[in-house]
Amino acid sequence: MNPVFDNSTKAGTAGGTLLTILANINSADLLKTGILAAVGAIVSFSVTLAIEVPMRVGTFLFNESTLKRGLDRSRKESSCARKMKPAT
């Protein structure tokens, strides 16, 4: 035998549950929850930035084109140094 629930029974159950939960929550608990949520968001954002910035710098410093430019630059400098040897 399956009981038949109409929409008013479901709405009454949901409303009663929500009102019971709201009646048992203190304003101090809401304030504490809000403060902890804000602190958590700030810490999460800060850690994300602390990880992301070195990753971007490392990616820029060690990507293929930057390394190739550095090698090309050092080869040019060494060839210029050889050309400009002091006369003996």
C-alpha positions as a Markdown table, in Angstrom:
| # | Residue | x | y | z |
|---|---|---|---|---|
| 1 | Met | 0.0 | 0.0 | 0.0 |
| 2 | Asn | 1.6 | 3.2 | -1.2 |
| 3 | Pro | 0.6 | 6.4 | 0.4 |
| 4 | Val | -0.4 | 9.2 | -2.0 |
| 5 | Phe | 1.2 | 12.6 | -1.2 |
| 6 | Asp | -0.4 | 15.6 | -2.8 |
| 7 | Asn | 1.4 | 18.9 | -3.3 |
| 8 | Ser | 0.0 | 20.5 | -0.1 |
| 9 | Thr | 1.5 | 17.8 | 2.0 |
| 10 | Lys | 4.9 | 18.2 | 0.5 |
| 11 | Ala | 4.7 | 22.0 | 0.8 |
| 12 | Gly | 3.6 | 21.8 | 4.4 |
| 13 | Thr | 6.4 | 19.4 | 5.3 |
| 14 | Ala | 9.0 | 21.5 | 3.6 |
| 15 | Gly | 7.7 | 24.7 | 5.2 |
| 16 | Gly | 7.5 | 23.2 | 8.6 |
| 17 | Thr | 11.0 | 21.9 | 8.3 |
| 18 | Leu | 12.4 | 25.3 | 7.3 |
| 19 | Leu | 10.5 | 27.1 | 10.0 |
| 20 | Thr | 11.8 | 24.7 | 12.6 |
| 21 | Ile | 15.4 | 25.1 | 11.4 |
| 22 | Leu | 15.1 | 28.9 | 11.3 |
| 23 | Ala | 13.6 | 29.0 | 14.9 |
| 24 | Asn | 16.6 | 27.1 | 16.3 |
| 25 | Ile | 19.3 | 29.3 | 14.7 |
| 26 | Asn | 20.6 | 32.1 | 16.9 |
| 27 | Ser | 21.7 | 35.4 | 15.5 |
| 28 | Ala | 25.1 | 34.9 | 17.0 |
| 29 | Asp | 25.5 | 31.7 | 15.0 |
| 30 | Leu | 24.6 | 33.5 | 11.8 |
| 31 | Leu | 27.1 | 36.3 | 12.5 |
| 32 | Lys | 29.8 | 33.7 | 13.3 |
| 33 | Thr | 29.0 | 31.8 | 10.1 |
| 34 | Gly | 29.2 | 35.0 | 8.0 |
| 35 | Ile | 32.5 | 35.9 | 9.5 |
| 36 | Leu | 34.0 | 32.5 | 9.0 |
| 37 | Ala | 32.7 | 32.4 | 5.4 |
| 38 | Ala | 34.4 | 35.8 | 4.7 |
| 39 | Val | 37.7 | 34.7 | 6.3 |
| 40 | Gly | 37.6 | 31.5 | 4.3 |
| 41 | Ala | 37.0 | 33.4 | 1.0 |
| 42 | Ile | 39.8 | 35.8 | 1.7 |
| 43 | Val | 42.2 | 33.0 | 2.6 |
| 44 | Ser | 41.2 | 31.0 | -0.5 |
| 45 | Phe | 41.7 | 34.0 | -2.8 |
| 46 | Ser | 45.1 | 34.9 | -1.2 |
| 47 | Val | 46.4 | 31.3 | -1.6 |
| 48 | Thr | 45.2 | 31.3 | -5.2 |
| 49 | Leu | 47.1 | 34.5 | -5.9 |
| 50 | Ala | 50.2 | 33.2 | -4.0 |
| 51 | Ile | 50.3 | 30.1 | -6.2 |
| 52 | Glu | 49.3 | 31.8 | -9.5 |
| 53 | Val | 51.8 | 34.7 | -9.5 |
| 54 | Pro | 55.0 | 32.5 | -9.3 |
| 55 | Met | 53.5 | 30.1 | -11.8 |
| 56 | Arg | 53.0 | 32.9 | -14.3 |
| 57 | Val | 56.5 | 34.3 | -13.7 |
| 58 | Gly | 58.0 | 30.8 | -14.0 |
| 59 | Thr | 56.1 | 30.1 | -17.2 |
| 60 | Phe | 57.3 | 33.4 | -18.7 |
| 61 | Leu | 60.9 | 32.9 | -17.6 |
| 62 | Phe | 61.2 | 29.3 | -18.8 |
| 63 | Asn | 59.0 | 29.2 | -21.9 |
| 64 | Glu | 60.7 | 28.2 | -25.2 |
| 65 | Ser | 60.7 | 31.6 | -26.9 |
| 66 | Thr | 62.2 | 33.3 | -23.9 |
| 67 | Leu | 64.9 | 30.7 | -23.5 |
| 68 | Lys | 65.7 | 30.9 | -27.2 |
| 69 | Arg | 66.0 | 34.7 | -27.1 |
| 70 | Gly | 68.3 | 34.3 | -24.1 |
| 71 | Leu | 70.5 | 31.9 | -26.0 |
| 72 | Asp | 70.6 | 34.1 | -29.1 |
| 73 | Arg | 71.5 | 37.1 | -26.9 |
| 74 | Ser | 74.3 | 35.2 | -25.2 |
| 75 | Arg | 75.7 | 34.0 | -28.5 |
| 76 | Lys | 75.7 | 37.6 | -29.9 |
| 77 | Glu | 77.4 | 38.9 | -26.8 |
| 78 | Ser | 80.1 | 36.2 | -27.0 |
| 79 | Ser | 80.7 | 36.9 | -30.7 |
| 80 | Cys | 80.9 | 40.6 | -30.0 |
| 81 | Ala | 83.4 | 39.9 | -27.2 |
| 82 | Arg | 85.5 | 37.9 | -29.6 |
| 83 | Lys | 85.5 | 40.6 | -32.2 |
| 84 | Met | 86.4 | 43.3 | -29.7 |
| 85 | Lys | 89.6 | 41.6 | -28.4 |
| 86 | Pro | 92.1 | 44.1 | -27.2 |
| 87 | Ala | 95.0 | 44.6 | -29.7 |
| 88 | Thr | 98.3 | 43.2 | -28.5 |
